[in-house]
Amino acid sequence: MKNFLKMIGIGVALILVATTGYAQTLTVGSASGTQEQTITIPVNFTNDTNNVVGLQFDVTFDTGLLIVTTDPTKGSALTNIDVFWGANYGDGFAKVIVSTMDLTPLPSGEIAILTILIVGASGTAQLQLSNVVMSDTDGNSVKPAALNNGTISINTSTIQNAAPPDPLLSVLYSPWGEFINPADTPPIAINPTPAMVVPQMSVNSCSDVNWPIMYIWLPDYGIGIDVSPLASSICESSILTIELGAVDFTDWAGLVFDVYCGYVTSSGDIYYNAYEVNVE
C-alpha cells in the first residue's frame, strides 16, 4: 500500500512544475535518411544521481518532413525491468510516460525508441523535447540538467538506371519461359494469353537490395500502378528476380505498357531499368 501511495504521488508529480535540480539528462538521437525511408531514433536517459523513478516527455516534429508510424517502444535499458509504460503518438508528436513499479531508480541508457517515416524530400527535421517531467522516489518533481534535441538530415535520393559495375540484365519471360532480352528485341512482345511478368537485373551484391520495386505505366490511359506489394522477389548470385505472377492478357490485345523494375538500397539509392511491353 505504501508503494501504491507513492506511485500516486509520482503520477501527481508528473503534472507539476519541477522543483529539485539534479544531474539528469534526456537526449534524442540524430540520424540521416531519404524520403520514404523508415528509421528508428533512440531516446537516451542519464540518471546520474539515481533519484528519478518516473519520467514523462514528448518529442515533436514537422509533419511536412516526418511522421511517426507506431507507438514508441521500450529501449534496451528497460529490458527485464518491471515498469509502468505508457506511450502513444499523434499528428506531430510522440509521447512516453514510464516509471518503475517498485520505485527503484530508472536505469541510464536507451529509454525509448521512436519509429519515424521520412516524408519530406530534403532538409533537416528537428526532433524537439517538450513537456519533460521527472519525479523522484518521494513524488517530488526533479529538474533535469540538460535536454538535448535531435535532428534527421534528409538526403535527396540518388536514382540510377543501372547497378554499376555489373552490366544491366533485364529480361521478360514469355508464357513458355523463353528468355527474351529487350536490348536485342525492343519492344518486347507477348501473346494475349496468361503470361509471367518476371523482370531481372544484376546487382553489385544481393545484400544491397533493401526492398524491390516494380511499377507499371499505361501510357494510353495515363495510369501508373505500383505493383511492388503484389510482387515476390529473390536474389541469387547477384541477380535480382522480381515476379509479378501470371497475368491474363487475353482481353488486352494491342495493349502497350511500360515496366519499371529495380530496388532500393538501405541508404535510399534507387537502381532500376525500364522497358516497353506490347501485347500482340
Backbone bond lengths (Angstrom), bond angles and torsions (degrees), N, CA, C in turn:
res aa  C-N    CA-C-N  psi(-1)  N-CA   C-N-CA  omega(-1)  CA-C   N-CA-C  phi
1 M - - - 1.458 - - 1.526 110.65 -
2 K 1.354 115.93 -38.71 1.465 119.30 -179.67 1.524 110.61 -61.38
3 N 1.349 116.10 -45.69 1.460 119.46 178.67 1.516 111.36 -64.33
4 F 1.332 116.29 -36.77 1.460 119.91 179.49 1.520 110.32 -62.74
5 L 1.343 116.63 -42.87 1.460 120.02 178.88 1.522 110.92 -65.04
6 K 1.334 116.01 -36.58 1.459 118.47 176.87 1.517 111.12 -65.68
7 M 1.350 116.92 -37.71 1.461 120.09 177.80 1.516 110.58 -61.21
8 I 1.362 116.72 -37.92 1.461 120.18 176.02 1.519 109.70 -62.86
9 G 1.327 116.19 -41.21 1.460 120.02 178.56 1.503 112.28 -63.16
10 I 1.326 116.25 -38.52 1.461 120.37 178.14 1.515 110.09 -65.28
11 G 1.339 116.51 -41.52 1.457 119.87 178.39 1.511 111.55 -60.84
12 V 1.349 116.79 -39.88 1.462 120.17 176.86 1.520 110.15 -65.98
13 A 1.336 116.11 -40.65 1.466 119.84 -178.22 1.510 111.71 -62.68
14 L 1.317 117.43 -29.85 1.454 120.44 -178.03 1.518 112.96 -70.51
15 I 1.326 117.82 -4.71 1.465 119.50 175.03 1.529 111.23 -118.13
16 L 1.351 117.57 7.92 1.458 121.29 179.10 1.522 111.00 -101.49
17 V 1.315 116.07 167.00 1.457 121.62 176.62 1.523 109.09 -74.90
18 A 1.344 117.68 136.86 1.457 121.36 -178.65 1.521 110.64 -64.61
19 T 1.357 115.78 141.22 1.459 119.28 -176.01 1.518 113.59 -125.48
20 T 1.330 118.30 -21.03 1.456 120.90 -175.05 1.516 109.74 -116.35
21 G 1.324 118.74 135.70 1.452 121.76 -177.34 1.513 112.78 -104.25
22 Y 1.336 117.67 131.72 1.450 123.11 175.18 1.521 108.00 -133.21
23 A 1.325 117.29 -157.14 1.464 120.42 -174.53 1.519 112.05 -111.74
24 Q 1.322 118.01 28.38 1.450 120.76 -179.36 1.531 111.22 -77.01
25 T 1.327 116.03 144.27 1.465 120.89 176.02 1.522 109.21 -132.50
26 L 1.321 115.03 151.79 1.459 122.39 177.22 1.524 107.10 -130.52
27 T 1.332 116.70 128.36 1.460 121.13 -172.66 1.519 110.75 -132.78
28 V 1.335 116.09 127.29 1.461 121.59 173.65 1.526 107.97 -92.07
29 G 1.319 117.02 133.08 1.454 121.04 -178.56 1.521 112.72 -70.81
30 S 1.315 115.94 168.73 1.463 122.99 177.99 1.525 109.23 -124.62
31 A 1.330 115.74 157.34 1.461 120.43 -179.15 1.518 108.79 -160.68
32 S 1.320 115.87 178.58 1.460 121.78 174.17 1.517 108.55 -137.03
33 G 1.327 116.42 156.54 1.455 120.82 -179.98 1.511 110.30 -172.84
34 T 1.324 115.79 -172.79 1.456 121.79 -179.03 1.520 110.16 -123.45
35 Q 1.317 115.61 165.93 1.459 121.60 -178.55 1.527 111.15 -55.25
36 E 1.343 115.81 137.60 1.457 125.78 -179.57 1.528 113.01 72.79
37 Q 1.322 117.19 10.85 1.459 120.42 175.59 1.525 109.60 -94.24
38 T 1.331 116.58 137.94 1.461 122.19 176.38 1.524 109.08 -99.29
39 I 1.323 116.54 129.16 1.457 121.05 -178.67 1.526 109.14 -130.68
40 T 1.326 116.25 161.61 1.460 121.33 176.08 1.525 109.00 -112.76
41 I 1.325 114.96 140.40 1.463 122.16 -178.50 1.528 108.59 -122.84
42 P 1.336 118.36 123.89 1.464 120.10 177.29 1.530 111.31 -82.65
43 V 1.314 115.41 150.35 1.463 121.80 169.26 1.525 106.26 -117.34
44 N 1.329 116.34 118.25 1.462 121.81 -174.68 1.528 111.25 -105.70
45 F 1.324 114.73 142.55 1.464 121.98 -177.77 1.526 108.95 -123.68
46 T 1.334 116.32 134.59 1.461 121.66 175.29 1.524 108.46 -115.17
47 N 1.327 116.11 114.95 1.466 122.47 -177.72 1.527 108.20 -106.98
48 D 1.334 116.26 68.74 1.461 121.91 -169.02 1.523 113.90 -56.77
49 T 1.329 117.31 -44.22 1.467 119.65 -175.91 1.524 112.36 -99.50
50 N 1.339 116.50 8.24 1.465 122.23 176.75 1.523 112.90 54.79
51 N 1.328 116.88 36.24 1.457 120.37 178.91 1.526 112.99 -94.66
52 V 1.324 117.45 -25.02 1.459 120.41 -170.51 1.525 110.84 -89.43
53 V 1.336 115.04 127.69 1.463 120.94 175.86 1.528 111.36 -115.50
54 G 1.345 117.19 -14.06 1.460 121.74 179.12 1.516 110.98 -134.55
55 L 1.331 116.33 142.75 1.464 121.14 -174.72 1.522 109.57 -145.35
56 Q 1.329 115.50 138.47 1.464 121.71 175.69 1.524 108.48 -137.34
57 F 1.346 117.13 139.92 1.462 119.91 175.82 1.520 110.22 -160.90
58 D 1.338 114.93 157.01 1.458 123.35 170.31 1.522 108.14 -115.81
59 V 1.325 116.54 149.76 1.462 122.61 168.28 1.526 106.42 -119.44
60 T 1.327 116.89 121.69 1.460 121.34 -177.96 1.525 110.29 -110.85
61 F 1.348 115.85 158.40 1.462 120.67 -175.05 1.522 109.43 -161.47
62 D 1.329 115.78 167.50 1.461 123.53 179.12 1.529 108.89 -82.81
63 T 1.339 117.28 117.58 1.463 120.58 -177.90 1.528 112.74 -71.88
64 G 1.323 117.19 -10.05 1.454 119.33 173.06 1.517 112.16 -75.72
65 L 1.344 116.03 -14.52 1.460 121.13 -179.33 1.522 112.88 -115.54
66 L 1.341 116.81 -33.92 1.459 121.02 -174.02 1.522 110.64 -138.52
67 I 1.329 115.96 153.17 1.456 121.17 165.87 1.527 108.01 -139.42
68 V 1.329 115.97 146.89 1.462 121.21 173.28 1.520 107.62 -90.01
69 T 1.324 117.29 135.37 1.461 121.18 -171.93 1.517 114.13 -104.93
70 T 1.342 118.08 -8.76 1.457 120.69 -179.61 1.523 109.30 -159.56
71 D 1.323 117.13 166.50 1.461 120.31 177.74 1.528 110.51 -61.16
72 P 1.334 118.07 142.93 1.467 119.83 173.26 1.526 110.62 -56.39
73 T 1.320 116.16 145.92 1.464 121.50 -179.46 1.521 110.42 -112.42
74 K 1.331 115.81 163.15 1.459 121.07 -179.86 1.522 110.65 -65.57
75 G 1.338 115.45 140.90 1.447 120.67 176.59 1.519 111.69 -83.48
76 S 1.324 115.80 173.20 1.462 121.36 -175.56 1.525 112.74 -63.95
77 A 1.336 117.98 -24.83 1.469 120.44 -179.75 1.526 111.98 -66.57
78 L 1.337 117.32 -19.76 1.465 120.80 -177.38 1.525 112.74 -97.61
79 T 1.329 116.71 6.93 1.463 120.14 178.76 1.526 110.47 -60.26
80 N 1.331 116.19 129.69 1.474 123.31 177.79 1.531 113.07 63.03
81 I 1.336 117.09 23.52 1.465 121.16 176.22 1.526 108.33 -115.46
82 D 1.329 116.34 131.58 1.463 121.67 -178.37 1.528 109.08 -80.96
83 V 1.337 116.18 109.54 1.460 120.36 -176.92 1.526 110.28 -132.27
84 F 1.334 114.32 156.67 1.460 120.32 164.65 1.524 106.35 -84.24
85 W 1.337 116.54 126.43 1.467 120.78 -175.83 1.524 109.27 -126.76
86 G 1.316 115.61 123.00 1.453 120.95 174.67 1.518 108.89 -130.15
87 A 1.327 117.62 123.90 1.464 120.65 -177.31 1.518 109.46 -148.07
88 N 1.327 116.30 139.79 1.456 120.82 173.50 1.521 109.06 -154.54
89 Y 1.320 115.67 179.85 1.458 119.88 -179.80 1.521 108.80 -149.52
90 G 1.332 115.36 163.63 1.453 121.17 179.08 1.510 109.85 -157.54
91 D 1.314 115.93 -159.22 1.458 121.54 -176.91 1.526 110.13 -71.17
92 G 1.320 116.70 100.35 1.453 121.07 176.18 1.512 115.96 88.58
93 F 1.337 118.56 12.13 1.467 118.54 179.16 1.526 110.77 -154.53
94 A 1.336 114.72 158.40 1.465 123.57 167.98 1.520 106.75 -132.78
95 K 1.338 117.68 138.97 1.466 121.87 -174.26 1.526 110.15 -124.73
96 V 1.337 115.28 141.52 1.465 121.77 176.88 1.520 109.04 -134.34
97 I 1.341 116.62 135.06 1.465 123.70 169.68 1.522 106.59 -129.82
98 V 1.333 117.27 125.92 1.455 120.61 -177.66 1.524 109.67 -144.64
99 S 1.334 116.10 141.82 1.466 121.42 173.68 1.521 108.32 -153.96
100 T 1.316 116.55 152.35 1.461 120.23 177.96 1.522 109.71 -76.41
101 M 1.323 116.28 143.84 1.463 120.72 -177.87 1.525 112.18 -73.25
102 D 1.343 117.39 -29.96 1.469 120.42 -177.49 1.525 112.63 -101.72
103 L 1.348 116.26 11.39 1.467 122.89 177.15 1.525 113.59 66.26
104 T 1.327 117.26 19.81 1.461 119.49 170.29 1.525 108.09 -78.32
105 P 1.339 117.99 157.05 1.465 119.83 -177.57 1.530 112.40 -61.21
106 L 1.314 115.79 143.97 1.461 120.03 172.32 1.526 109.11 -64.47
107 P 1.318 118.43 141.11 1.464 119.99 -179.87 1.526 111.32 -74.98
108 S 1.306 115.58 154.98 1.461 120.49 171.55 1.523 108.90 -79.37
109 G 1.322 115.81 151.66 1.456 120.37 178.58 1.517 111.81 128.57
110 E 1.322 115.30 -159.40 1.462 121.41 -178.53 1.527 109.32 -72.56
111 I 1.329 115.80 110.55 1.464 120.63 -173.73 1.527 111.92 -95.47
112 A 1.346 117.48 -27.29 1.468 120.78 -177.98 1.521 109.41 -154.50
113 I 1.336 114.90 159.37 1.463 121.56 178.11 1.528 108.29 -130.46
114 L 1.329 116.22 128.95 1.461 122.20 177.27 1.525 109.22 -103.32
115 T 1.331 116.70 136.32 1.463 121.62 175.36 1.522 107.77 -106.10
116 I 1.337 116.06 118.57 1.463 121.64 -169.50 1.521 110.49 -127.11
117 L 1.329 115.77 134.86 1.460 122.30 174.73 1.523 108.78 -102.32
118 I 1.329 116.55 127.61 1.463 121.41 177.52 1.526 108.59 -81.97
119 V 1.330 117.05 120.97 1.464 121.15 179.46 1.525 111.91 -111.11
120 G 1.321 117.59 -17.50 1.458 120.89 177.77 1.516 111.26 -79.42
121 A 1.338 116.13 155.41 1.462 120.73 -178.21 1.522 112.25 -84.41
122 S 1.327 117.44 -29.57 1.462 120.64 -178.84 1.521 108.88 -164.16
123 G 1.332 115.30 168.80 1.457 120.18 177.68 1.511 112.04 115.58
124 T 1.331 115.64 -172.58 1.461 122.48 178.39 1.520 108.64 -122.17
125 A 1.316 116.38 121.00 1.464 122.13 -179.16 1.523 109.41 -97.61
126 Q 1.321 116.62 132.64 1.457 122.09 179.66 1.528 110.23 -90.06
127 L 1.330 115.73 137.52 1.463 122.74 172.94 1.524 106.44 -112.59
128 Q 1.331 116.62 100.75 1.456 121.24 -169.16 1.527 111.55 -107.40
129 L 1.322 115.35 131.71 1.456 121.49 175.89 1.526 110.23 -78.07
130 S 1.331 116.20 140.73 1.462 121.49 175.41 1.525 108.45 -152.66
131 N 1.336 115.45 165.89 1.471 121.73 179.08 1.531 111.84 51.82
132 V 1.333 116.15 40.30 1.465 120.42 -178.81 1.529 109.60 -84.01
133 V 1.328 116.13 124.54 1.462 122.02 177.85 1.520 108.12 -136.20
134 M 1.342 116.26 135.04 1.459 122.29 176.65 1.521 108.95 -124.26
135 S 1.337 116.41 148.27 1.462 120.66 -177.50 1.521 110.27 -133.43
136 D 1.356 116.86 142.31 1.465 120.29 178.78 1.525 110.74 -94.71
137 T 1.325 116.56 -174.30 1.465 121.60 -174.06 1.522 113.29 -66.42
138 D 1.325 117.43 -20.50 1.463 121.15 179.03 1.523 112.56 -95.05
139 G 1.331 116.72 5.41 1.453 119.94 -179.94 1.508 113.83 84.18
140 N 1.351 117.49 8.04 1.458 120.60 178.10 1.524 110.54 -83.77
141 S 1.315 115.77 145.71 1.452 119.99 176.65 1.521 110.58 -73.95
142 V 1.322 115.96 144.21 1.462 122.60 -177.96 1.521 108.77 -119.52
143 K 1.318 116.56 129.88 1.459 120.93 178.82 1.524 109.76 -86.45
144 P 1.342 118.18 122.71 1.467 119.89 -179.30 1.521 111.70 -70.34
145 A 1.335 115.10 152.72 1.461 119.90 178.59 1.521 111.34 -77.00
146 A 1.344 117.10 -33.47 1.464 119.64 -177.48 1.519 110.29 -155.20
147 L 1.332 115.09 141.77 1.463 122.92 172.57 1.523 107.01 -121.37
148 N 1.325 116.65 120.03 1.461 121.39 -174.74 1.526 110.13 -113.71
149 N 1.326 115.77 114.41 1.457 120.98 179.32 1.524 110.74 -76.79
150 G 1.327 116.02 162.50 1.457 121.31 178.45 1.517 111.49 -116.77
151 T 1.312 116.30 174.24 1.464 122.08 177.40 1.527 109.59 -140.36
152 I 1.322 115.38 156.07 1.461 122.03 169.90 1.521 107.37 -125.23
153 S 1.320 116.15 117.27 1.463 121.54 177.30 1.523 108.45 -86.37
154 I 1.330 116.15 123.32 1.462 121.01 -176.96 1.523 108.59 -99.31
155 N 1.315 115.52 115.05 1.460 121.49 -178.71 1.520 110.27 -94.52
156 T 1.318 116.89 146.13 1.457 121.77 176.11 1.519 109.22 -72.48
157 S 1.345 117.18 131.18 1.462 121.25 -179.45 1.520 110.72 -63.59
158 T 1.315 115.16 141.24 1.458 121.21 173.79 1.520 108.59 -94.94
159 I 1.326 117.69 121.38 1.460 121.77 -177.67 1.521 109.11 -109.75
160 Q 1.304 116.11 125.88 1.455 122.07 179.75 1.522 108.90 -121.57
161 N 1.325 116.98 157.63 1.460 119.50 177.19 1.519 112.06 -104.08
162 A 1.313 116.88 15.26 1.457 121.89 175.15 1.513 107.98 -161.62
163 A 1.305 116.59 169.93 1.457 120.91 179.92 1.521 109.00 -115.67
164 P 1.329 118.41 85.23 1.458 120.63 -176.58 1.523 110.59 -66.69
165 P 1.359 119.74 153.74 1.467 123.63 4.57 1.521 113.59 -91.54
166 D 1.338 118.15 -1.14 1.458 119.46 -179.29 1.527 110.55 -69.15
167 P 1.322 118.15 143.94 1.468 119.81 175.55 1.520 110.20 -67.86
168 L 1.310 115.67 148.50 1.455 120.76 -179.01 1.523 110.31 -73.03
169 L 1.311 116.46 133.36 1.454 121.97 175.43 1.517 107.19 -123.79
170 S 1.314 117.27 114.75 1.454 120.63 -179.11 1.513 108.21 -134.81
171 V 1.319 117.21 124.28 1.459 120.60 -174.61 1.515 109.99 -139.34
172 L 1.295 115.62 163.41 1.453 122.18 173.18 1.516 107.59 -130.73
173 Y 1.326 116.67 129.66 1.455 119.76 176.56 1.526 109.75 -82.41
174 S 1.327 116.29 138.00 1.457 120.87 173.81 1.523 108.35 -78.29
175 P 1.343 118.47 175.40 1.469 119.45 178.26 1.523 113.42 -58.21
176 W 1.325 117.90 -21.04 1.464 120.67 -178.11 1.521 111.83 -101.19
177 G 1.309 117.21 8.68 1.446 120.45 178.42 1.515 113.91 81.20
178 E 1.333 117.00 11.58 1.463 119.78 178.99 1.526 109.95 -68.41
179 F 1.323 115.96 139.39 1.456 122.09 -178.33 1.528 109.36 -82.99
180 I 1.324 118.18 115.01 1.460 121.93 -178.72 1.520 108.58 -115.38
181 N 1.306 117.48 123.69 1.461 122.09 179.12 1.525 108.79 -100.64
182 P 1.327 118.64 112.52 1.465 120.13 -177.19 1.522 113.17 -63.61
183 A 1.340 116.65 -22.75 1.462 118.70 177.84 1.524 110.91 -66.70
184 D 1.337 116.47 -27.20 1.466 120.98 -179.54 1.524 112.03 -91.73
185 T 1.321 117.43 -33.63 1.464 121.03 -175.10 1.523 111.56 -132.83
186 P 1.321 118.37 58.91 1.468 118.62 177.27 1.521 110.11 -79.30
187 P 1.339 120.13 146.75 1.461 124.30 -12.58 1.524 111.42 -76.56
188 I 1.312 117.24 166.65 1.457 121.63 -179.76 1.527 109.31 -78.23
189 A 1.332 116.58 137.48 1.460 121.25 178.39 1.522 109.46 -118.54
190 I 1.318 116.99 135.34 1.458 121.44 175.08 1.517 108.68 -129.23
191 N 1.328 116.79 152.63 1.454 121.44 179.20 1.526 109.92 -75.71
192 P 1.353 116.73 151.86 1.472 119.93 -179.61 1.525 111.86 -75.84
193 T 1.320 116.45 62.16 1.463 123.73 177.33 1.514 107.45 -135.96
194 P 1.325 118.43 169.37 1.468 118.49 177.22 1.523 111.53 -55.26
195 A 1.310 116.17 126.93 1.460 121.13 -176.74 1.521 109.70 -135.57
196 M 1.310 115.01 153.46 1.456 121.11 176.51 1.523 109.00 -95.21
197 V 1.322 116.72 121.58 1.461 120.88 175.19 1.525 106.82 -92.23
198 V 1.335 115.69 105.21 1.464 120.65 -172.58 1.529 109.95 -133.00
199 P 1.323 118.67 79.72 1.462 119.95 176.82 1.523 111.48 -76.17
200 Q 1.329 115.13 152.52 1.455 121.83 176.73 1.524 109.05 -134.08
201 M 1.319 116.05 157.47 1.457 120.80 172.23 1.519 109.10 -156.06
202 S 1.322 115.36 154.47 1.453 120.17 178.86 1.522 109.98 -81.91
203 V 1.327 115.81 151.56 1.460 121.99 177.95 1.525 108.26 -133.36
204 N 1.322 115.46 156.64 1.465 118.71 176.16 1.522 110.67 -59.92
205 S 1.328 114.96 -45.63 1.458 121.61 179.98 1.517 107.71 -156.28
206 C 1.321 117.02 143.30 1.464 119.71 178.60 1.525 111.59 -61.01
207 S 1.331 117.14 -25.52 1.461 120.07 178.39 1.526 111.91 -69.22
208 D 1.348 117.60 -14.93 1.466 120.95 177.66 1.523 112.10 -73.64
209 V 1.329 117.16 -20.83 1.465 121.21 -173.31 1.525 109.48 -81.94
210 N 1.339 115.63 105.58 1.465 119.97 177.52 1.522 110.16 -82.30
211 W 1.334 116.72 -47.46 1.455 119.89 169.49 1.528 108.82 -154.96
212 P 1.346 117.30 144.36 1.463 121.35 -179.18 1.524 110.71 -81.68
213 I 1.321 115.76 157.84 1.462 120.71 177.57 1.523 109.34 -133.87
214 M 1.329 116.44 144.26 1.461 122.12 172.31 1.524 107.72 -144.67
215 Y 1.317 115.15 129.99 1.461 121.38 -175.96 1.520 107.96 -135.03
216 I 1.327 116.86 132.79 1.463 121.94 179.88 1.523 109.00 -114.31
217 W 1.331 115.34 130.26 1.463 121.50 -179.49 1.523 108.96 -117.83
218 L 1.353 116.22 127.93 1.463 122.61 177.72 1.525 107.88 -104.72
219 P 1.342 118.03 94.64 1.466 120.33 -173.13 1.523 113.85 -63.14
220 D 1.339 117.81 -32.33 1.464 120.08 -178.94 1.525 112.32 -69.19
221 Y 1.323 116.15 -22.50 1.459 120.68 -177.50 1.532 112.55 -110.68
222 G 1.331 115.90 -9.47 1.455 119.41 -177.51 1.515 112.75 64.67
223 I 1.334 115.95 34.71 1.462 121.16 -176.45 1.526 109.47 -119.43
224 G 1.317 116.25 134.07 1.454 121.93 174.33 1.516 110.12 -117.67
225 I 1.317 116.80 141.21 1.464 121.87 -178.10 1.523 108.98 -129.95
226 D 1.325 116.08 122.68 1.459 120.73 173.85 1.527 107.73 -86.36
227 V 1.322 116.58 106.11 1.464 121.02 -177.59 1.523 111.49 -100.68
228 S 1.328 117.30 11.54 1.467 120.60 -179.24 1.525 112.63 -54.48
229 P 1.370 118.93 -43.13 1.470 118.01 -179.46 1.526 113.42 -65.86
230 L 1.347 117.57 -19.51 1.461 121.20 -178.00 1.521 112.39 -93.02
231 A 1.315 116.38 -12.67 1.462 120.71 -174.66 1.526 110.84 -93.67
232 S 1.322 115.47 151.73 1.458 121.60 172.08 1.523 108.12 -109.54
233 S 1.315 116.49 159.87 1.460 119.14 -177.14 1.516 110.46 -146.59
234 I 1.324 114.27 156.21 1.456 121.56 174.23 1.517 107.57 -148.42
235 C 1.314 116.29 142.21 1.464 120.85 178.77 1.521 108.46 -124.60
236 E 1.319 115.80 120.46 1.454 122.17 179.33 1.519 109.30 -140.30
237 S 1.330 115.79 138.11 1.470 121.77 177.27 1.522 111.42 51.90
238 S 1.332 116.34 40.94 1.470 123.70 177.61 1.523 113.29 64.66
239 I 1.336 117.56 23.49 1.461 121.82 174.02 1.528 108.14 -120.20
240 L 1.334 115.93 120.21 1.459 121.87 177.93 1.524 108.98 -93.57
241 T 1.328 116.51 124.42 1.460 122.53 177.03 1.521 108.63 -114.33
242 I 1.333 116.00 126.60 1.464 121.78 178.86 1.524 107.60 -116.90
243 E 1.317 116.73 121.99 1.465 120.93 -174.62 1.517 110.55 -116.04
244 L 1.320 115.44 120.35 1.462 120.42 177.53 1.517 110.94 -84.21
245 G 1.328 116.95 -24.21 1.457 120.48 -178.49 1.515 110.97 100.97
246 A 1.323 115.56 -177.44 1.460 120.68 -176.64 1.524 110.54 -73.85
247 V 1.324 115.76 128.15 1.462 122.37 177.46 1.522 107.87 -121.38
248 D 1.326 117.67 128.41 1.464 121.95 -178.69 1.527 109.45 -87.44
249 F 1.345 116.02 108.82 1.459 121.68 -179.47 1.531 112.24 -96.73
250 T 1.347 117.80 14.02 1.459 121.62 -173.18 1.524 112.29 -53.47
251 D 1.312 117.23 -42.21 1.468 121.12 -176.45 1.521 112.87 -94.75
252 W 1.342 116.73 14.24 1.459 119.11 -174.03 1.528 112.40 -123.53
253 A 1.322 117.26 31.00 1.466 119.96 177.44 1.528 109.57 -58.84
254 G 1.325 116.19 134.28 1.456 121.40 -178.40 1.511 114.11 91.30
255 L 1.334 116.96 -6.59 1.459 120.08 -179.87 1.527 110.35 -69.90
256 V 1.310 115.82 137.18 1.462 122.35 174.91 1.527 107.37 -119.59
257 F 1.322 116.03 129.02 1.459 118.31 177.00 1.521 109.71 -144.32
258 D 1.320 114.81 156.74 1.462 122.20 179.64 1.521 109.36 -105.94
259 V 1.311 115.57 138.95 1.462 121.54 177.64 1.525 108.73 -113.98
260 Y 1.322 115.73 124.26 1.458 122.04 173.68 1.527 106.80 -110.53
261 C 1.308 116.82 123.29 1.456 119.18 -179.24 1.522 109.04 -136.41
262 G 1.307 115.88 150.68 1.454 119.90 179.89 1.510 110.76 170.83
263 Y 1.325 115.68 -148.07 1.458 119.26 -177.24 1.522 110.11 -157.15
264 V 1.328 114.65 162.27 1.457 122.83 176.85 1.522 107.89 -113.71
265 T 1.325 116.84 133.36 1.458 120.95 178.27 1.524 110.17 -83.35
266 S 1.326 116.57 169.66 1.464 120.76 179.78 1.524 111.89 -64.37
267 S 1.339 117.08 -23.31 1.467 120.58 178.23 1.523 112.39 -89.04
268 G 1.346 117.15 -0.50 1.455 120.46 176.08 1.513 115.09 95.61
269 D 1.337 118.82 -0.67 1.457 120.52 176.18 1.525 109.82 -71.15
270 I 1.330 115.95 144.57 1.460 121.51 -177.46 1.524 109.23 -117.11
271 Y 1.323 116.68 125.93 1.456 122.66 174.03 1.528 107.64 -116.84
272 Y 1.326 116.03 132.85 1.453 117.66 -175.82 1.519 110.59 -152.36
273 N 1.326 115.51 165.19 1.450 122.66 170.47 1.521 107.46 -132.87
274 A 1.319 116.75 153.81 1.461 121.04 -179.68 1.523 109.35 -135.94
275 Y 1.326 116.34 142.08 1.452 120.37 176.93 1.519 109.38 -154.20
276 E 1.326 115.03 162.55 1.459 121.79 -177.01 1.520 110.33 -99.29
277 V 1.334 115.47 142.55 1.459 121.56 177.84 1.522 108.59 -123.88
278 N 1.335 116.97 131.05 1.464 122.63 175.57 1.520 109.55 -110.44
279 V 1.328 116.89 131.19 1.463 121.19 172.51 1.520 106.98 -92.95
280 E 1.327 117.75 112.25 1.467 121.38 -173.77 1.528 111.93 -75.52
